[in-house]
Amino acid sequence: MAKFTTRLLDSHPLAPRAKSNLVILNYADVLTKPYLAELLLTEVQVYDVQVAIKGKYGPVFVGKTWLGKYDEKGEFTASDPNNTKPLSG
């Protein structure tokens, strides 16, 4: 399991048409232990944006993943903001 930081936002530039709260997952500092998944995330850097959709038993989060790079401050820049990768589930 990789370490990530979450933030709840009303809007985000990568999802300008979202009509409910967005949750972003920032993987700028992923390492907790030398797990394979964490080591991969240091090489292939991603950023997830998820939106809550009303479900039968509570919210369901649907999202997209962007490929790109994190800077020294933990800010993410998508390599191609229009090219998203669907979250595997």
C-alpha atoms as one frame of an Amber mdcrd trajectory, in Angstrom:
protein
   0.000   0.000   0.000   1.403   3.371  -0.978   1.209   6.421   1.244  -0.826
   9.317  -0.146  -2.345  12.603   0.934  -6.030  13.311   0.333  -7.800  16.647
   0.010 -11.502  17.355  -0.378 -12.135  20.179  -2.860 -15.139  21.925  -4.384
 -13.426  22.122  -7.788 -10.163  21.261  -9.546  -8.667  22.343 -12.896  -8.353
  18.715 -14.055 -12.101  18.163 -13.498 -13.739  21.517 -14.259 -17.227  20.093
 -14.962 -17.549  18.050 -11.741 -20.753  18.936  -9.918 -19.950  17.507  -6.471
 -16.999  17.441  -4.112 -13.742  16.083  -5.479 -11.184  14.007  -3.641  -7.605
  14.152  -4.859  -4.954  11.595  -3.974  -1.430  13.007  -4.006   1.331  10.380
  -4.223   4.289  12.784  -3.957   5.748  10.931  -0.933   4.729   7.272  -1.395
   7.332   5.264   0.471   6.523   3.659   3.825   8.476   0.434   3.341  10.205
  -0.949   0.242   7.046  -2.543  -1.203   6.974  -3.179  -4.943   3.869  -1.022
  -5.548   5.495   1.912  -3.771   8.746   1.527  -5.683   6.773   1.527  -8.965
   4.961   4.727  -7.965   8.311   6.470  -7.494   9.106   5.714 -11.159   5.633
   6.088 -12.729   4.152   9.096 -10.962   0.361   9.436 -10.926  -2.331  11.746
  -9.572  -5.919  10.649  -8.925  -9.012  12.851  -8.974 -12.242  11.266  -7.772
 -15.796  12.564  -7.538 -18.484  11.286  -5.185 -21.660   9.986  -6.835 -24.754
   9.150  -4.831 -25.084   5.392  -4.402 -27.691   3.150  -2.812 -25.701   2.746
   0.437 -23.679   5.964   0.360 -21.291   7.752  -1.958 -19.422   5.892  -4.691
 -16.171   7.474  -5.860 -15.463   7.466  -9.592 -12.152   8.805 -10.788  -9.402
   9.213 -13.317  -5.644   8.934 -13.079  -3.146  11.280 -14.707   0.478  10.476
 -15.488   3.069  13.171 -14.867   5.660  14.382 -12.375   5.757  15.782  -8.830
   8.070  18.680  -8.039  10.061  19.202  -4.828   7.021  20.839  -3.155   4.724
  17.910  -3.973   2.825  19.766  -6.700   1.805  17.651  -9.678   2.100  18.510
 -13.377   0.258  16.204 -15.773   2.269  15.176 -18.806  -0.928  15.518 -20.899
  -3.944  16.883 -18.937  -6.340  15.675 -21.657  -5.059  12.084 -21.559  -6.458
  10.197 -18.581  -6.032   6.593 -17.567  -9.099   4.855 -16.060  -8.686   3.593
 -12.526  -8.459  -0.160 -12.370 -11.019  -1.737 -10.146
